[in-house]
Amino acid sequence: MSYHHQSWCQQKALGHTDAAKRICDTYNLHRLGLGYDAIGKYFASALADGSTDNVAYDTKRECVRHQHHNEDYYTFIKIGPQSMGQCEAEVMLKIARMAYEKGLKFADPDDAHGGREVIKRLTVEDQMSHVRGLSGNLIIPGRLN
């Protein structure tokens, strides 16, 4: 089966990683299997390879806590009403990995909401700008770089 990339996708020549494909598949299986009940739920995906426990948790906090104190090695994905393509999964994984490398933490099992969220971008251009910002000299308020 061939995959049609988004016009903005930077992976056209290389194809998508297996990790991005796993995230895409997991997201869409939850979305299809649970229908509208999936919206607003979270699942955890390993930064290393996109693997997951295949559970859709009601809250991010619950999702974070079920990673058994290994939350720093996962990204936590909120399921929305739309489907997710491999291109979107690749960008989301790239952002999560870059944030991890920069020392940013978005998961906190003790936080009432499970930790911070990455601000969702409205357009593809905004999303790509976000990626460029993370790959450059990121300045974190209150922290010496």
N, C-alpha and C positions, 0 to 999 in steps of 0.2 A: 504494500500500500504506500503510495507516495504522499508526502506531506507538502502542503502549500504554505510557504512562509508568508508572513506579513510583509508589506512593502518596505517597512522600516527595519526589518530584521537584519542584524549584522552577522548572522550565522549561516547565511544562504549557501556559501561555498563549502563550509565545513560540516553542516548538519548540526543537530542538537545533541547535547550530551545525554547519556543514559539517565543521569540524575534528573535533568529537566523533564525527560519523557516520563519518569516515574512520578514526579510531582504532578504533571499534567494529567496522567492517568488516574492518580489517586483523587485529585480534585474533582475531575469529571465523574468518576464512579460515585463519589459521595453525592455529588449534585444530582446525578440521575437516579441513584438508588434511594435517596431520601426525599427527593423532590423538593418542594418548598420548605420542608422541615430542615434541610441542610443549611439554608441561608442563616448566616450569623454564627454557625458552629466553626470550630477550629480543628486542624490536624497538625501534627508535628512531623517534620521531614528532616532527616539527617543532612547536615551541610556536606558531608563527605560524599554521599552517594544517592541522596534523595529517598532512601528507604524510610518506611513509616510503619507504625503499628496498626494501620488501617482502621483507626478509631476516630470518629467525629465527636469531639467533646463539646459540651454545651457552652463552656466558657474557656477563655484563654488560660486563666489561672488553673483550671482543672487539667487542661492540656499540658501546661508547663509542669505541674506537679507529678504527672504520670510519666515523666521522663527520668525519674529516679535520680535526681541531683546531677543529671547530665545535660541540663537545659542549654548550656553554652554551646553545645554541638548541634543544636537544632534550630530550624527556623519554624515559626508558627504562622500558619496560613489560615486566614479567615475566608470562609466560603461565601461567595456573593451570589446574586441571581444569575450572573452570566457564566458561560463556560470559560475554560482556560485553554489556550493553545500552547503548543510547545515553545513558541517565541516568547510569550508572556512568562512562562515558567522559567525560561532561561534567564531573562532579565531579572526576575524576582530572586532567583538563586544567586545570580551575580551580585546583586545589591546586598543580600544577606551575608554572603561570604566576605565582601569588602568591608562591611560594617564589623564583622567578627574580627577581621585582620586589623582594623583600626582600634579595636578595644571597646566598641560600642556594644552595650548589652540591652536587649529588648525583652528579655525574659527575666521575671522575678517571681519565684513561687510564693514569696511573702507579700507581694503587692496585691491589693484587692482586685485589680484588673489583670493580673498576670504579668505586668510590666508595660513598658512603652510600646507604641506602635509607630511604624514608619508612616509618614504622611503620604497618603495616596495622591498621585499626580493625576491631573485632568486629561492631559494629552500625552501622546507618545513623545513629543518634543520635550515636555516637562520631565518625563521619566528618564529620557536619555541624558538630560542635563543633570539629573540627580546622580546618575551613574558616573558622569564625568566629575562631579563634585566629590564623590567618595574616592575616586581614584587619584585625585590631586592632593594637595596639602589641606587636609580637613582640620579645622580648628574647632575644638570642643570647648564650649564655655565652662569655666571653672576648673579646667584641667591643663596642666603644662604639657605641651607636646614635645 
